Amino acid sequence: MPATAISAFTFDTLSKGMPRLSRKNQITIPVDVLRETGLGAGDALIVRALGHGRIEVRLGEDVLDEFAGTLSYPPGYLDELRDEWER
């Protein structure tokens, strides 16, 4: 997480009340953090544990961008597969 997003949790923010986890496992993310990250209502998110007391929240689209084009095949392999489709 960039240092600027963390800066949203200053002592001024603490005095107004930190976000809390509800009984329904919901959290309200501060508007400043949402603006910096570009997250918005209705976005598909991926949430994963990073260890005790830490989570990561990412846009669901990021996973596709991260792994697209990473598979490699031997030369001619995809052509052979395409030829099988035509049979």
Legacy VTK file of the C-alpha trace (Angstrom):
# vtk DataFile Version 3.0
C-alpha trace
ASCII
DATASET POLYDATA
POINTS 87 float
0.000 0.000 0.000
1.443 3.411 -0.892
2.474 5.629 2.001
-0.020 8.265 0.890
-2.963 5.894 1.410
-1.742 5.062 4.904
-1.553 8.765 5.726
-5.365 8.824 5.805
-5.095 7.337 9.304
-3.634 10.326 11.138
-4.173 11.255 14.774
-7.000 13.550 13.591
-8.693 10.536 12.019
-8.200 8.526 15.214
-9.993 11.151 17.240
-12.983 10.960 14.865
-13.079 7.167 15.192
-11.231 4.458 13.340
-13.130 2.228 10.935
-14.355 -0.854 12.761
-15.338 -4.315 11.651
-19.096 -4.814 12.094
-20.847 -7.958 13.320
-21.596 -8.673 9.660
-17.857 -8.536 8.809
-18.259 -5.200 7.006
-15.919 -2.224 7.144
-16.329 1.344 5.959
-13.237 2.474 4.074
-12.405 6.184 4.482
-13.310 8.286 1.427
-9.740 9.625 1.068
-8.397 6.086 0.770
-11.043 5.178 -1.812
-10.212 8.258 -3.885
-6.485 7.500 -3.851
-6.970 3.874 -4.845
-9.653 4.494 -7.455
-12.017 2.010 -5.791
-15.729 2.715 -5.985
-19.161 1.329 -5.231
-19.904 -1.862 -7.151
-16.261 -2.751 -7.873
-15.468 -6.474 -7.765
-12.750 -6.940 -5.138
-10.293 -9.625 -4.143
-9.487 -9.785 -0.434
-6.688 -11.925 0.966
-5.005 -12.388 4.325
-1.460 -11.059 4.741
-0.923 -12.421 8.232
-2.279 -11.629 11.658
-4.304 -8.407 11.583
-3.533 -7.542 7.947
-5.537 -7.829 4.735
-5.074 -6.756 1.125
-7.933 -5.458 -1.016
-7.475 -5.372 -4.799
-9.641 -4.760 -7.824
-10.804 -8.050 -9.312
-9.582 -6.951 -12.752
-5.986 -6.736 -11.528
-5.647 -10.530 -11.365
-6.396 -10.918 -15.061
-3.975 -8.133 -15.961
-1.317 -9.668 -13.727
-1.434 -13.143 -15.290
-2.506 -12.478 -18.892
0.193 -13.620 -21.279
2.315 -15.368 -18.654
1.799 -18.898 -19.984
4.330 -20.167 -22.462
3.957 -23.068 -24.847
6.454 -24.983 -27.001
6.682 -23.722 -30.595
3.771 -24.981 -32.696
1.730 -26.282 -29.729
-1.122 -23.793 -30.102
-1.259 -24.393 -33.851
-1.702 -28.139 -33.189
-4.561 -27.418 -30.793
-6.254 -25.159 -33.336
-5.904 -27.860 -35.978
-7.723 -30.295 -33.653
-10.677 -27.907 -33.417
-11.117 -27.968 -37.181
-11.423 -31.778 -37.303
LINES 1 88
87 0 1 2 3 4 5 6 7 8 9 10 11 12 13 14 15 16 17 18 19 20 21 22 23 24 25 26 27 28 29 30 31 32 33 34 35 36 37 38 39 40 41 42 43 44 45 46 47 48 49 50 51 52 53 54 55 56 57 58 59 60 61 62 63 64 65 66 67 68 69 70 71 72 73 74 75 76 77 78 79 80 81 82 83 84 85 86
